[in-house]
Amino acid sequence: MNDLRSLSWQELIQLMEDLGEKKFRAKQIYEWVHQKLVQSYDEMTNIPKSLKEKLKTRVTFYPIKEVERYVSAIDGTTKFLFELFDGNVIETVLMKYHHGNSVCISSQVGCRMGCRFCASTLDGLTRQLTVSELLNQIYWIQKTTGERVSNVVVMGTGEPFDNFAHILQFIQMLTDEHGLHISQRNITVSTCGLVPKIYELAEKKLAITLAISLHAPNDTMRKELMPIANKYSIDEILKACDAYILATGRRITFEYSLVAGVNDKTEHAKELASRLSGKLCHVNLIPVNPIKERDYERSARESVASFQKVLEKNHINATVRREMGADIQAACGQLRKSYRDRQKGDV
Ligand code: SAH
């Protein structure tokens, strides 16, 4: 699919050459799209009409349509529901922290990984998001809220490593000096652990943060929570992480969603600590957000605290993720799911 927002700087220069246009037009157009964040050709006021007409016949410039927006009364977290050109909907979240604004984007329409506690995967994968659609979630939010986005986390609906090529180009364009120029260090990509892709990413030697959704200290338990564990063992994941750390020097984040009575006992914390011992890493504990389709329950506050204590006693750095937007269904995939149920008249 041809989408103006997906074209790299070099591709746009090539396009101008093909059209017999001057090179500086590429710079102007790239700035309209990636710095001034416009949604249509018509907004590009210094581009001649004749060139815009020519471009319109060759390259589509898809806008994104905001269909719903919810602002949390508790912490200002804002959740957006966007409709794409083909009618599919995705969700994106803006979180405001002291250190800056962070946007959590979706990487796919739906997901095929099947994690048991996750709402995003209940209806499977519909399609990949294009580079343009990955970028535009951030562009729309920065433009319409007037809030500068400084951090991006690829932790919304979807498995980013299942949309790998687009994610790499997205990172390249998001960090490009001709675009929003977000620092690689301010980008986090979270994966359920597709091992070959961890090695591929290591080779790129980017300064982004890699987050691995572990959620269990051993393979037996992980298989109960995450079907992908049948394909890759925790040992294989940890070996790939070592290669990643060696190649990039970057600390890895391990995400661990705590489910009451399942993976939150002291023995699990000890087992996890022994497996991560000596690694350049950090554990992010997330009390699970219960979804109505499953009967998993969130761990009690005391269990979360004691789990964290055990990790720290064993020299594993651990934090508990602060819950944000609790009043606006801000957890992974919940808003999209409820919107689709409402459209179907299920609720
Ligand atoms: N597919 C990627 C990124 C999307 S999910 C991944 O697996 O990492 C982002 C994080 O939220 C993952 O750690 C995921 O396991 C977790 N998550 C999903 N649903 C959740 C829920 N209901 N409660 C707590 N964490 C959840």
Boltz pocket constraint, residues with backbone or C-beta under 6 A from the ligand:
constraints:
  - pocket:
      binder: B
      contacts: [[A, 113], [A, 115], [A, 117], [A, 118], [A, 119], [A, 154], [A, 155], [A, 156], [A, 157], [A, 158], [A, 159], [A, 160], [A, 190], [A, 191], [A, 192], [A, 193], [A, 211], [A, 212], [A, 213], [A, 255], [A, 257], [A, 286], [A, 287], [A, 288], [A, 289], [A, 290], [A, 291], [A, 331], [A, 332]]
      max_distance: 6.0
